[in-house]
Structure formats: structure tokens, C-alpha cells
Amino acid sequence: MANNDIRLSNAHEFVGQEIGLTDWIDIDQMQVNIFGEVTRWATRGHCDPEWAERETVFGGTIIHGFFLISLITYFVRVGGIDPADGKHSLNYGMNKARVLQPVLIGDGIRVRDRIGLMEVVDKGEGKRLITTSHHIEVDGLDGPAAYVEYLNMWFPKTE
């Protein structure tokens, strides 16, 4: 769902609204294992399905909470919420990030993001600090698996 109406110059008019809903993406055990290796957190509860099935209360491996949160920048890009008059943005951090429930990987999961616009702050020279809310959903799971308030510093296109 692209929102082609959002511009840096009028983004404040969309505060309080859901501005994007991404398509589902698939995540499997191999991706979780790679994330574990890259982040140096390849623990058995995330990366060893046989052990996790036998030894954990979850009955299998669970996705890293930081893996879910790290998808935010991808979701922003594919969610169709880039302001039409924005040249580029920089990650400015997060106000809040919560992993709300464990997500069992099993044979794979599907996740998507509901994106809301929370705040737009004018930073001068056409720049805007945009705060978006992200409810990361897992197919078949009640309620969001993670919630993030993400900040992006947007720079305008120049003539």
C-alpha cells in the first residue's frame, strides 16, 4: 500500500493515521541462523531446532527479537511511505522498541508491518524528523509480535 500523497511539506497532515501496510515476507530457520552468526548470538534457543524442541517451553526455536526489530528499515522502504519530495533519509534511532511475544520459527513464518505516522518535526531547510509507529505482525499470531517507534531524518530533494 503506497501512500503517494505524503510529502515532507505536508507530512504533518497525516499524523495519527496508518500510512502503510507492507506485504507479508517469509522468514525461515536459515535466515535466523545467519542473523545469529552475524550478530554473534547464535544461541541454541534460536539456532538449534532439535535442542529447542526438547529443552525449551516454546517447543522449538524462536526468532531473535532484534531480528524482528531490524526489519523496520526494510519495511519503511517497501511500505510506500517515503515522502515524494524526500531525497534520502538517515536512521535517527528509536524512541521505543518492545518485543511483545516470542515467535516460534517452526517451518517458517510470515511477517508484515502496520505503519503509522506519529510525529513530524521541522528541522529547518526543508528537513523533517519523522517518527513512525510499527506493529510487526506474524501470520497466525494474535496481536503484534513487536512494536517500534522509529525516527527517520528526511532530507528534501533540491532543484
ZAGU-205216 format. One record per atom (N, C-alpha, C): residue in one letter; chain; x, y, z; atom name. Coordinates in nm, 2 decimals, always signed. Each point is the difference from the previous one (the first is absolute). Layout:
<atoms>
  type  mol       X       Y       Z  atom
     a    A       X       Y       Z    CA
...
</atoms>
This chain:
<atoms>
  type  mol       X       Y       Z  atom
     m    A   +0.09   -0.12   +0.00     N
     m    A   -0.09   +0.12   +0.00    CA
     m    A   +0.09   +0.12   +0.00     C
     a    A   +0.01   +0.07   -0.11     N
     a    A   +0.08   +0.12   -0.01    CA
     a    A   -0.08   +0.12   +0.03     C
     n    A   +0.05   +0.10   +0.07     N
     n    A   -0.07   +0.12   +0.03    CA
     n    A   +0.07   +0.11   -0.07     C
     n    A   -0.03   +0.02   -0.13     N
     n    A   +0.07   +0.10   -0.08    CA
     n    A   -0.04   +0.14   +0.03     C
     d    A   -0.09   +0.02   +0.09     N
     d    A   -0.04   +0.14   +0.04    CA
     d    A   +0.10   +0.06   +0.10     C
     i    A   +0.08   -0.08   +0.07     N
     i    A   +0.08   +0.05   +0.11    CA
     i    A   +0.13   +0.07   -0.06     C
     r    A   +0.02   +0.12   +0.04     N
     r    A   +0.11   +0.08   -0.04    CA
     r    A   +0.06   +0.06   +0.13     C
     l    A   +0.13   +0.04   +0.00     N
     l    A   +0.06   +0.06   +0.11    CA
     l    A   -0.08   +0.13   +0.04     C
     s    A   -0.05   +0.07   -0.10     N
     s    A   -0.07   +0.12   +0.02    CA
     s    A   -0.14   -0.01   +0.06     C
     n    A   -0.06   -0.12   -0.01     N
     n    A   -0.13   -0.02   +0.06    CA
     n    A   -0.02   -0.12   +0.09     C
     a    A   +0.12   -0.06   +0.04     N
     a    A   -0.01   -0.13   +0.08    CA
     a    A   -0.07   +0.02   +0.13     C
     h    A   +0.01   +0.12   +0.06     N
     h    A   -0.07   +0.03   +0.12    CA
     h    A   -0.15   -0.02   -0.01     C
     e    A   -0.06   +0.01   -0.12     N
     e    A   -0.14   -0.03   -0.02    CA
     e    A   -0.04   -0.14   +0.02     C
     f    A   +0.09   -0.10   +0.00     N
     f    A   -0.02   -0.14   +0.02    CA
     f    A   +0.03   -0.05   +0.14     C
     v    A   +0.03   +0.08   +0.09     N
     v    A   +0.03   -0.04   +0.14    CA
     v    A   -0.12   -0.06   +0.05     C
     g    A   +0.02   -0.12   +0.07     N
     g    A   -0.12   -0.07   +0.06    CA
     g    A   -0.06   -0.10   -0.09     C
     q    A   +0.05   -0.01   -0.12     N
     q    A   -0.06   -0.09   -0.10    CA
     q    A   +0.09   -0.12   -0.03     C
     e    A   -0.06   -0.12   -0.04     N
     e    A   +0.07   -0.11   -0.05    CA
     e    A   +0.04   +0.04   -0.15     C
     i    A   +0.13   +0.00   -0.03     N
     i    A   +0.04   +0.05   -0.13    CA
     i    A   +0.06   -0.11   -0.09     C
     g    A   +0.01   -0.12   +0.06     N
     g    A   +0.06   -0.11   -0.08    CA
     g    A   -0.03   -0.14   +0.06     C
     l    A   -0.02   -0.09   -0.09     N
     l    A   -0.01   -0.14   +0.04    CA
     l    A   +0.08   -0.08   -0.10     C
     t    A   +0.11   -0.07   +0.05     N
     t    A   +0.08   -0.07   -0.10    CA
     t    A   -0.06   -0.13   -0.03     C
     d    A   +0.06   -0.06   -0.11     N
     d    A   -0.03   -0.13   -0.04    CA
     d    A   +0.06   -0.10   +0.10     C
     w    A   -0.04   -0.12   +0.01     N
     w    A   +0.06   -0.10   +0.08    CA
     w    A   +0.14   -0.04   -0.06     C
     i    A   +0.09   -0.02   +0.09     N
     i    A   +0.13   -0.06   -0.04    CA
     i    A   +0.02   -0.13   +0.08     C
     d    A   +0.07   -0.09   -0.06     N
     d    A   +0.03   -0.13   +0.06    CA
     d    A   +0.14   +0.00   +0.07     C
     i    A   +0.00   -0.06   +0.12     N
     i    A   +0.12   -0.02   +0.07    CA
     i    A   +0.01   -0.14   +0.04     C
     d    A   +0.12   -0.06   -0.02     N
     d    A   +0.02   -0.14   +0.04    CA
     d    A   +0.12   -0.02   +0.09     C
     q    A   +0.02   -0.13   +0.04     N
     q    A   +0.11   -0.03   +0.10    CA
     q    A   +0.13   +0.04   -0.06     C
     m    A   +0.03   -0.01   -0.13     N
     m    A   +0.13   +0.04   -0.05    CA
     m    A   +0.02   +0.15   +0.02     C
     q    A   -0.10   +0.08   -0.02     N
     q    A   +0.02   +0.14   +0.02    CA
     q    A   +0.03   +0.03   +0.15     C
     v    A   -0.07   -0.07   +0.09     N
     v    A   +0.02   +0.02   +0.14    CA
     v    A   +0.15   -0.04   +0.03     C
     n    A   +0.04   -0.11   -0.05     N
     n    A   +0.14   -0.04   +0.02    CA
     n    A   +0.10   +0.10   -0.05     C
     i    A   -0.02   +0.05   -0.12     N
     i    A   +0.09   +0.10   -0.05    CA
     i    A   +0.00   +0.13   +0.09     C
     f    A   -0.12   +0.04   +0.04     N
     f    A   -0.01   +0.12   +0.09    CA
     f    A   +0.08   -0.03   +0.13     C
     g    A   -0.01   -0.12   +0.05     N
     g    A   +0.07   -0.04   +0.12    CA
     g    A   +0.15   +0.01   -0.02     C
     e    A   +0.05   -0.05   -0.11     N
     e    A   +0.14   +0.00   -0.03    CA
     e    A   +0.05   +0.14   -0.01     C
     v    A   -0.07   +0.09   -0.08     N
     v    A   +0.04   +0.13   -0.02    CA
     v    A   +0.01   +0.08   +0.13     C
     t    A   -0.10   -0.02   +0.08     N
     t    A   -0.01   +0.08   +0.13    CA
     t    A   +0.07   -0.07   +0.11     C
     r    A   +0.06   -0.11   -0.02     N
     r    A   +0.08   -0.08   +0.10    CA
     r    A   -0.09   -0.04   +0.11     C
     w    A   -0.13   -0.03   -0.03     N
     w    A   -0.10   -0.05   +0.09    CA
     w    A   -0.07   -0.12   -0.05     C
     a    A   +0.08   -0.10   -0.04     N
     a    A   -0.05   -0.12   -0.06    CA
     a    A   -0.03   -0.10   +0.11     C
     t    A   -0.08   +0.03   +0.09     N
     t    A   -0.03   -0.08   +0.12    CA
     t    A   -0.10   -0.12   -0.04     C
     r    A   +0.01   -0.10   +0.08     N
     r    A   -0.08   -0.12   -0.03    CA
     r    A   -0.15   +0.03   -0.01     C
     g    A   -0.05   +0.08   +0.08     N
     g    A   -0.14   +0.03   +0.00    CA
     g    A   -0.05   +0.07   -0.13     C
     h    A   +0.09   +0.06   -0.07     N
     h    A   -0.03   +0.06   -0.13    CA
     h    A   +0.05   -0.09   -0.12     C
     c    A   +0.11   -0.07   +0.02     N
     c    A   +0.06   -0.06   -0.12    CA
     c    A   +0.01   -0.16   +0.00     C
     d    A   -0.05   -0.06   +0.10     N
     d    A   +0.01   -0.15   +0.01    CA
     d    A   -0.14   -0.06   +0.02     C
     p    A   -0.07   -0.02   -0.11     N
     p    A   -0.14   -0.05   +0.01    CA
     p    A   -0.02   -0.12   +0.08     C
     e    A   +0.09   -0.10   -0.01     N
     e    A   -0.02   -0.13   +0.07    CA
     e    A   +0.01   +0.03   +0.15     C
     w    A   +0.11   +0.07   +0.04     N
     w    A   +0.02   +0.03   +0.14    CA
     w    A   -0.12   +0.08   +0.06     C
     a    A   -0.04   +0.11   -0.08     N
     a    A   -0.10   +0.09   +0.05    CA
     a    A   -0.14   -0.07   +0.01     C
     e    A   -0.02   -0.10   -0.09     N
     e    A   -0.13   -0.07   +0.01    CA
     e    A   +0.00   -0.09   +0.13     C
     r    A   +0.12   -0.05   +0.04     N
     r    A   +0.01   -0.09   +0.11    CA
     r    A   +0.01   +0.08   +0.14     C
     e    A   +0.07   +0.11   -0.01     N
     e    A   +0.04   +0.07   +0.13    CA
     e    A   -0.07   +0.13   +0.03     C
     t    A   -0.08   +0.06   -0.09     N
     t    A   -0.06   +0.13   +0.03    CA
     t    A   -0.15   -0.02   +0.02     C
     v    A   -0.06   +0.10   +0.06     N
     v    A   -0.14   +0.00   +0.02    CA
     v    A   -0.07   +0.04   -0.13     C
     f    A   +0.07   +0.04   -0.11     N
     f    A   -0.06   +0.05   -0.12    CA
     f    A   -0.02   -0.12   -0.10     C
     g    A   +0.07   -0.11   +0.02     N
     g    A   -0.01   -0.12   -0.08    CA
     g    A   +0.07   +0.01   -0.13     C
     g    A   +0.09   +0.10   -0.01     N
     g    A   +0.09   +0.02   -0.12    CA
     g    A   +0.07   +0.13   +0.01     C
     t    A   +0.07   +0.04   -0.11     N
     t    A   +0.08   +0.12   +0.00    CA
     t    A   -0.10   +0.12   -0.01     C
     i    A   +0.05   +0.11   +0.05     N
     i    A   -0.08   +0.13   -0.01    CA
     i    A   +0.09   +0.10   -0.08     C
     i    A   -0.06   +0.09   -0.07     N
     i    A   +0.07   +0.10   -0.07    CA
     i    A   +0.06   +0.10   +0.11     C
     h    A   +0.12   +0.05   -0.04     N
     h    A   +0.06   +0.11   +0.09    CA
     h    A   -0.09   +0.12   +0.00     C
     g    A   -0.03   +0.06   +0.11     N
     g    A   -0.07   +0.12   +0.01    CA
     g    A   +0.06   +0.11   -0.08     C
     f    A   +0.13   +0.01   +0.00     N
     f    A   +0.07   +0.10   -0.07    CA
     f    A   -0.01   -0.02   -0.16     C
     f    A   -0.02   -0.13   -0.04     N
     f    A   -0.02   -0.03   -0.14    CA
     f    A   -0.13   +0.07   -0.04     C
     l    A   -0.11   -0.02   +0.08     N
     l    A   -0.13   +0.07   -0.03    CA
     l    A   +0.02   +0.15   -0.01     C
     i    A   +0.07   +0.05   +0.10     N
     i    A   +0.01   +0.15   +0.00    CA
     i    A   +0.09   +0.05   -0.11     C
     s    A   +0.10   -0.08   -0.04     N
     s    A   +0.09   +0.04   -0.11    CA
     s    A   -0.07   +0.01   -0.14     C
     l    A   -0.12   -0.06   -0.01     N
     l    A   -0.07   +0.01   -0.12    CA
     l    A   -0.07   +0.14   -0.03     C
     i    A   +0.00   +0.08   +0.10     N
     i    A   -0.06   +0.13   -0.01    CA
     i    A   +0.04   +0.08   -0.12     C
     t    A   +0.13   +0.01   -0.02     N
     t    A   +0.05   +0.08   -0.11    CA
     t    A   -0.04   -0.06   -0.14     C
     y    A   -0.01   -0.13   -0.01     N
     y    A   -0.05   -0.06   -0.12    CA
     y    A   -0.15   +0.03   -0.01     C
     f    A   -0.07   -0.01   +0.10     N
     f    A   -0.15   +0.03   +0.00    CA
     f    A   -0.03   +0.14   -0.04     C
     v    A   +0.08   +0.09   +0.05     N
     v    A   -0.02   +0.14   -0.04    CA
     v    A   +0.02   +0.02   -0.15     C
     r    A   +0.11   -0.07   -0.05     N
     r    A   +0.03   +0.02   -0.14    CA
     r    A   -0.11   -0.06   -0.09     C
     v    A   -0.05   -0.12   +0.03     N
     v    A   -0.09   -0.07   -0.08    CA
     v    A   -0.15   +0.03   +0.03     C
     g    A   -0.02   +0.08   +0.11     N
     g    A   -0.13   +0.03   +0.04    CA
     g    A   -0.07   +0.11   -0.07     C
     g    A   +0.08   +0.06   -0.09     N
     g    A   -0.05   +0.11   -0.09    CA
     g    A   -0.03   +0.13   +0.07     C
     i    A   +0.08   +0.02   +0.11     N
     i    A   -0.03   +0.12   +0.08    CA
     i    A   +0.11   +0.11   -0.01     C
     d    A   +0.09   -0.02   -0.10     N
     d    A   +0.11   +0.10   -0.02    CA
     d    A   -0.07   +0.13   -0.05     C
     p    A   +0.03   +0.11   +0.06     N
     p    A   -0.06   +0.13   -0.06    CA
     p    A   +0.05   +0.02   -0.14     C
     a    A   -0.10   +0.04   -0.08     N
     a    A   +0.03   +0.02   -0.15    CA
     a    A   +0.11   +0.11   -0.02     C
     d    A   +0.01   +0.10   +0.09     N
     d    A   +0.09   +0.10   -0.02    CA
     d    A   +0.13   -0.02   +0.09     C
     g    A   +0.01   -0.12   +0.05     N
     g    A   +0.12   -0.03   +0.08    CA
     g    A   +0.11   -0.06   -0.08     C
     k    A   +0.12   +0.05   +0.02     N
     k    A   +0.12   -0.06   -0.08    CA
     k    A   +0.05   -0.12   +0.07     C
     h    A   +0.02   +0.00   +0.13     N
     h    A   +0.05   -0.12   +0.07    CA
     h    A   -0.02   +0.03   +0.15     C
     s    A   +0.02   -0.11   +0.07     N
     s    A   -0.02   +0.01   +0.15    CA
     s    A   +0.11   -0.07   +0.07     C
     l    A   +0.02   +0.03   +0.12     N
     l    A   +0.09   -0.06   +0.09    CA
     l    A   -0.07   -0.06   +0.12     C
     n    A   +0.04   -0.12   +0.04     N
     n    A   -0.05   -0.06   +0.13    CA
     n    A   +0.04   +0.10   +0.11     C
     y    A   -0.10   +0.04   +0.08     N
     y    A   +0.02   +0.09   +0.11    CA
     y    A   -0.02   -0.07   +0.14     C
     g    A   -0.03   -0.13   -0.01     N
     g    A   -0.02   -0.07   +0.13    CA
     g    A   -0.14   -0.04   +0.02     C
     m    A   -0.03   -0.04   +0.13     N
     m    A   -0.13   -0.04   +0.04    CA
     m    A   -0.03   +0.06   +0.13     C
     n    A   -0.13   +0.04   +0.02     N
     n    A   -0.05   +0.04   +0.13    CA
     n    A   -0.03   -0.12   +0.09     C
     k    A   -0.05   -0.10   -0.07     N
     k    A   -0.05   -0.12   +0.08    CA
     k    A   +0.00   -0.12   -0.09     C
     a    A   +0.05   -0.11   +0.05     N
     a    A   +0.00   -0.13   -0.07    CA
     a    A   -0.04   -0.10   +0.10     C
     r    A   -0.10   -0.08   -0.03     N
     r    A   -0.05   -0.10   +0.09    CA
     r    A   -0.02   -0.13   -0.08     C
     v    A   +0.05   -0.11   +0.05     N
     v    A   -0.03   -0.13   -0.05    CA
     v    A   -0.11   -0.06   +0.09     C
     l    A   -0.12   -0.01   -0.05     N
     l    A   -0.11   -0.02   +0.08    CA
     l    A   -0.04   -0.15   +0.02     C
     q    A   +0.05   -0.09   -0.09     N
     q    A   -0.02   -0.14   +0.02    CA
     q    A   +0.10   -0.08   -0.08     C
     p    A   +0.04   -0.12   +0.05     N
     p    A   +0.09   -0.08   -0.07    CA
     p    A   -0.07   -0.06   -0.13     C
     v    A   +0.08   -0.02   -0.10     N
     v    A   -0.05   -0.05   -0.13    CA
     v    A   +0.07   -0.12   -0.04     C
     l    A   -0.07   -0.11   +0.00     N
     l    A   +0.05   -0.13   -0.03    CA
     l    A   +0.03   -0.01   -0.15     C
     i    A   +0.12   -0.04   -0.04     N
     i    A   +0.03   -0.01   -0.15    CA
     i    A   -0.06   -0.12   -0.06     C
     g    A   +0.00   -0.12   +0.05     N
     g    A   -0.06   -0.11   -0.06    CA
     g    A   +0.05   -0.02   -0.14     C
     d    A   -0.10   -0.02   -0.09     N
     d    A   +0.03   -0.01   -0.14    CA
     d    A   +0.02   +0.13   -0.07     C
     g    A   -0.01   +0.11   +0.07     N
     g    A   +0.02   +0.13   -0.06    CA
     g    A   -0.12   +0.09   +0.05     C
     i    A   +0.02   +0.13   -0.01     N
     i    A   -0.11   +0.09   +0.04    CA
     i    A   -0.01   +0.11   -0.11     C
     r    A   -0.11   +0.07   +0.01     N
     r    A   -0.03   +0.11   -0.09    CA
     r    A   -0.02   +0.12   +0.09     C
     v    A   +0.07   +0.11   -0.03     N
     v    A   -0.02   +0.12   +0.08    CA
     v    A   -0.03   +0.12   -0.10     C
     r    A   -0.06   +0.10   +0.06     N
     r    A   -0.03   +0.12   -0.07    CA
     r    A   -0.01   +0.12   +0.11     C
     d    A   -0.01   +0.12   -0.05     N
     d    A   +0.01   +0.12   +0.08    CA
     d    A   -0.12   +0.09   -0.03     C
     r    A   -0.07   +0.04   +0.11     N
     r    A   -0.09   +0.11   -0.01    CA
     r    A   +0.07   +0.13   +0.05     C
     i    A   +0.00   +0.10   -0.09     N
     i    A   +0.08   +0.12   +0.03    CA
     i    A   -0.09   +0.12   +0.02     C
     g    A   +0.02   +0.07   +0.11     N
     g    A   -0.08   +0.12   +0.03    CA
     g    A   +0.10   +0.12   +0.01     C
     l    A   -0.06   +0.11   -0.03     N
     l    A   +0.08   +0.13   +0.01    CA
     l    A   -0.03   +0.06   +0.14     C
     m    A   +0.11   +0.02   +0.08     N
     m    A   -0.02   +0.05   +0.14    CA
     m    A   +0.03   +0.15   +0.01     C
     e    A   +0.11   +0.04   -0.06     N
     e    A   +0.04   +0.14   +0.02    CA
     e    A   +0.09   +0.04   -0.12     C
     v    A   -0.01   +0.13   -0.03     N
     v    A   +0.09   +0.06   -0.10    CA
     v    A   +0.05   +0.13   +0.06     C
     v    A   +0.14   +0.01   +0.01     N
     v    A   +0.06   +0.12   +0.05    CA
     v    A   +0.08   +0.07   -0.10     C
     d    A   -0.02   +0.13   -0.02     N
     d    A   +0.07   +0.08   -0.10    CA
     d    A   +0.14   +0.02   +0.05     C
     k    A   +0.10   -0.04   -0.07     N
     k    A   +0.14   +0.02   +0.04    CA
     k    A   +0.07   +0.11   -0.09     C
     g    A   -0.08   +0.08   -0.07     N
     g    A   +0.06   +0.11   -0.08    CA
     g    A   +0.05   -0.05   -0.13     C
     e    A   +0.01   +0.09   -0.10     N
     e    A   +0.05   -0.02   -0.13    CA
     e    A   -0.08   -0.12   -0.07     C
     g    A   -0.12   -0.02   +0.03     N
     g    A   -0.09   -0.10   -0.06    CA
     g    A   +0.02   -0.14   +0.06     C
     k    A   +0.09   -0.01   +0.10     N
     k    A   +0.02   -0.13   +0.07    CA
     k    A   -0.11   -0.03   +0.10     C
     r    A   -0.04   -0.13   +0.01     N
     r    A   -0.10   -0.04   +0.10    CA
     r    A   +0.05   -0.12   +0.07     C
     l    A   -0.02   +0.00   +0.13     N
     l    A   +0.02   -0.12   +0.09    CA
     l    A   -0.14   -0.06   +0.01     C
     i    A   -0.01   -0.12   -0.06     N
     i    A   -0.13   -0.07   -0.01    CA
     i    A   +0.00   -0.12   +0.09     C
     t    A   -0.09   -0.01   +0.09     N
     t    A   -0.02   -0.12   +0.09    CA
     t    A   -0.12   -0.08   -0.04     C
     t    A   +0.03   -0.13   -0.03     N
     t    A   -0.10   -0.09   -0.04    CA
     t    A   -0.01   -0.11   +0.10     C
     s    A   -0.13   -0.05   +0.01     N
     s    A   -0.02   -0.12   +0.09    CA
     s    A   -0.01   -0.12   -0.09     C
     h    A   +0.05   -0.11   +0.06     N
     h    A   +0.00   -0.13   -0.07    CA
     h    A   -0.05   -0.11   +0.08     C
     h    A   -0.11   -0.06   -0.05     N
     h    A   -0.05   -0.12   +0.07    CA
     h    A   +0.03   -0.12   -0.09     C
     i    A   +0.10   -0.07   +0.04     N
     i    A   +0.05   -0.12   -0.08    CA
     i    A   -0.09   -0.12   +0.03     C
     e    A   -0.07   -0.04   -0.10     N
     e    A   -0.09   -0.11   +0.02    CA
     e    A   +0.06   -0.13   -0.06     C
     v    A   -0.04   -0.12   +0.06     N
     v    A   +0.04   -0.13   -0.04    CA
     v    A   -0.13   -0.07   -0.04     C
     d    A   +0.00   -0.05   -0.12     N
     d    A   -0.12   -0.07   -0.05    CA
     d    A   -0.04   -0.12   +0.10     C
     g    A   -0.12   +0.00   +0.04     N
     g    A   -0.05   -0.10   +0.09    CA
     g    A   +0.02   +0.03   +0.15     C
     l    A   +0.06   +0.11   +0.03     N
     l    A   +0.02   +0.04   +0.14    CA
     l    A   -0.09   +0.12   +0.04     C
     d    A   -0.07   -0.01   +0.11     N
     d    A   -0.08   +0.11   +0.05    CA
     d    A   +0.08   +0.11   +0.05     C
     g    A   -0.03   +0.12   -0.05     N
     g    A   +0.07   +0.12   +0.05    CA
     g    A   +0.14   +0.01   -0.06     C
     p    A   +0.06   +0.12   +0.01     N
     p    A   +0.14   +0.02   -0.06    CA
     p    A   +0.10   -0.08   +0.08     C
     a    A   +0.10   -0.04   -0.08     N
     a    A   +0.12   -0.07   +0.07    CA
     a    A   +0.10   +0.10   +0.05     C
     a    A   +0.00   +0.12   -0.07     N
     a    A   +0.09   +0.11   +0.04    CA
     a    A   -0.06   +0.13   -0.03     C
     y    A   +0.04   +0.10   +0.08     N
     y    A   -0.05   +0.14   -0.02    CA
     y    A   +0.13   +0.09   +0.00     C
     v    A   +0.01   +0.09   -0.09     N
     v    A   +0.11   +0.09   -0.01    CA
     v    A   -0.05   +0.14   -0.04     C
     e    A   +0.06   +0.10   +0.07     N
     e    A   -0.01   +0.14   -0.04    CA
     e    A   +0.13   +0.04   -0.06     C
     y    A   +0.00   +0.02   -0.13     N
     y    A   +0.12   +0.02   -0.08    CA
     y    A   +0.01   +0.14   -0.05     C
     l    A   +0.13   +0.06   +0.01     N
     l    A   +0.02   +0.13   -0.04    CA
     l    A   +0.09   +0.00   -0.13     C
     n    A   -0.04   +0.08   -0.10     N
     n    A   +0.07   +0.02   -0.12    CA
     n    A   +0.02   +0.15   -0.03     C
     m    A   +0.12   +0.04   -0.03     N
     m    A   +0.03   +0.14   -0.04    CA
     m    A   -0.01   +0.00   -0.15     C
     w    A   -0.10   +0.08   -0.05     N
     w    A   -0.01   +0.01   -0.15    CA
     w    A   +0.05   +0.13   -0.05     C
     f    A   +0.07   -0.01   -0.11     N
     f    A   +0.06   +0.11   -0.07    CA
     f    A   -0.07   +0.02   -0.13     C
     p    A   -0.03   +0.13   -0.03     N
     p    A   -0.08   +0.03   -0.12    CA
     p    A   +0.08   -0.02   -0.13     C
     k    A   -0.08   -0.02   -0.11     N
     k    A   +0.06   +0.01   -0.13    CA
     k    A   +0.04   +0.14   -0.03     C
     t    A   +0.10   +0.03   -0.07     N
     t    A   +0.04   +0.13   -0.03    CA
     t    A   -0.01   +0.02   -0.15     C
     e    A   -0.04   +0.12   -0.04     N
     e    A   -0.02   +0.03   -0.14    CA
     e    A   +0.14   +0.01   -0.07     C
</atoms>
